[in-house]
Amino acid sequence: MTELAAGPALDRSDWLLLLLDRAALEAQGPEELDPVRIQKGIFVLSKRGPARDLYDFQAYDWGPFSSAIYADLSALTRRGYLSEEKVPGRTWSTYRVTARGHQRATAAAARVGQIATAWLRQTREFLTTRSFAQLLRDVYAMYPEYAVNSRFGG
């Protein structure tokens, strides 16, 4: 994945919403994303993409992690931009953009332009075409300093 120069300033939750909105990016793959894919997507976006240093990340159980992402996901859900679906038998949820969220993401996509949305589409493809294990291996290969506390053994 190539690096992209910093782009227009948006609220960090708008970048999060954009990454989650498959339709606004005209991307393929599942509509919803799980927390690990969201964390890794925003991490890569913050390190290499059009929005730098959106969140402070630390090396954690499954690599780069920011608790502020969960706070923003909760806020977006409370405001009706996302829906949260609990995964049966698991402690985590998946997130999907609502119609209201899609309107906001579409407006944000227009503000950041085609180059940034293409980069986000590529990042979303990176996230959704890999297994959990392969995603972690790829992120750890790019940023080994975030693998030091990982529980992942693969």
Secondary structure, 3 states (H helix, E strand, C coil): CCCCCCCCCCCHHHHHHHHHCHHHHCCCCCCCECHHHHHHHHHHHHHHCCCCCCCCCEEECCEEECHHHHHHHHHHHHCCCEEEEECCCCCCEEEEECHHHHHHHHHHHHHHHHHHHHHHHHHHHHHHCCCHHHHHHHHHHHCHHHCCCCCCCC
